[in-house]
Amino acid sequence: MLFSTCSCFRPSSISRRALLCAGGAGFVTALVSTLLGSGRTAQAQRLTGPIPEVDRLTVQMVTDNIVRLFVPSQKLEGVITERHPGHFLPDAPPRTTLVGEFGLSMYAESQRGNEVRRVLVDFGWTPETLLNNLAILKIDAADFDALVLSHGHYDHFGGLVGLLNANKGRLKKNLPFFVGGEECFCTRETVLGGQFGALDRKAILESSLSLMMAEGPAIVADHAFTTGKIALSSFEKPLQPTKEKVGVIDGFGCFPDKMPAAKNTGTFVPDDFEHEIGTNYVVKGKGLVVLTSCSHRGVINTVKQAQVASGVEKVHAVIGGFHLVPPLTDDYYRQVIAAFKEMNPDYLMPGHCSGERFYDLVRQEMPNKVLVSNVGTRYVFEA
């Protein structure tokens, strides 16, 4: 059975027996009616009018690939980098520690006047890592004002259902959960074989989240905004590490009537990540802070889309996965670096899927602008 290996991601999923009893097409119709008619699936508020600006923004890496201890914090012009010192006890060995994994989750806390908003962007690969790190970093899910999922890969949403289960009754009622459209729910597998995406819609709505479809730029918790669909506007030729399939199986998947006919083939097709979104802030007097998440559509394209959506050209910082890994070449990496130089951001914080070779090259070319990302690091930006 297609989902038999993924039970840890769907503890409240609809059973195969229910699917068979209801009958395939009839079940899908009933599911659409039940979930979409619940009043908790809607189009996100489009970004119109003045772009929100914040006075202060902190972005903390909750899940990332690497854990480093005993790295000093540093204060630079326009950003403070606070390194987590570790989870030590005064009179006993530590019993817990921050955990790294191949995944990404970022916690953003913004302030405008006396108004504070808290947003979790992505959820890492496993709930164990996410919940462990949130606890050590003293980040309380009950305080979240919104959740954002960048795209439909397990290393970005694998911890979601565990987070929801661990916080039943604690999350704010109708907490907005932003995705880049129906395609985020499609079943995905890697080009090497093996399932790599099947987002649990039922668990999301049973947790009283409000599912917000954000195909276009959308306001998030008053202070942030999403890119909406990221145009392929530069030289970048994004990798396609997964394939996707339209349809609903055992309650999982994307609804065919909500998907383009060209992708509704009944088989796996190349994944172009049209549903991927970035999350962005404008820090007053400093410019854009772009949380790229994974940059499957290209990191330069992602930043350019944030510029287009906001009308703000100045880039203060770019944080997250840049998705610059083999088989991409040094020549390609240097094209990206040249584009960054032309864009002239104040800071780059590559993490997760950015690739060691790219990191080495960009540190050589932009040494005063590149900061190391690791689990627990918090970046502080102020007007």
C-alpha angles and dihedrals in degrees: 000000000000097000100036093107096051106059091124089068097050114038092155098040125140110265125247088233090059089050093052094044092051094045122240106269094032091051092052091050091050091047093051091049094047099044101035091040092053092089089237098097116074145143110272120247106273120237105254135147123012116007112243114250126197131207095213136016132183122189118191126191104231096171125018138141100264137050118199126179131194093030111141122238117242139201119216132170106290098001140060115204110206115193118204108242096213133263102282130163121217097231108017142045115276113264097193134033139182110275129215125206139160094280143079138237126161130190117208124192117184134184130202112177104313093335117106126189128187124201132178113209114199127342110234126236103293135030090223092063095041096049093043094052095043089054095049092045089048094235111154117209089208087071096056116121095187143359124217128195114197098199145337104275124119094233087065102038106022092104095050103092092044089052091050093047093048091052103043109156092007103082119090112269113266090004106190115247112193126206131166094246144295092309089072087075097054119118112257136194132183120254086244091055130264131097115279105170141029111140116209105236093173093055090049094053095039087058089061093247118150107234108221119196109211108182088147129041108296138186114249119201092334094284107059137048137202124232095232114212111355113231119220090239102149139051091277118126103194120215118247105215095163143043126217136211128205118223143066120270122176089346094306128107142049124304111252094219089058094052133078113267091234090065095041096087100129089242137076114282131185112285111236095178094228087155095059116117136186125215119227145186134191112219110205111256093000107067137224125358106195121198099200097181098191110343096216086155090052128281094243090048090051093053092044090052090053089051092050094046094050103030087229114129101181112093114202100176142353115206132182140030116351095187095221105146138129136323081047111094138226089256090057092047090052090052088055091048091049089052090050090050090053090048089049102205116187093230142010121201105184116187144149106022099010097113129235096246093054090047091053092050097045091049088056094047100038104023098160095047104051121087126187116248122211140151113296097015113138123201117204121201123183135182 
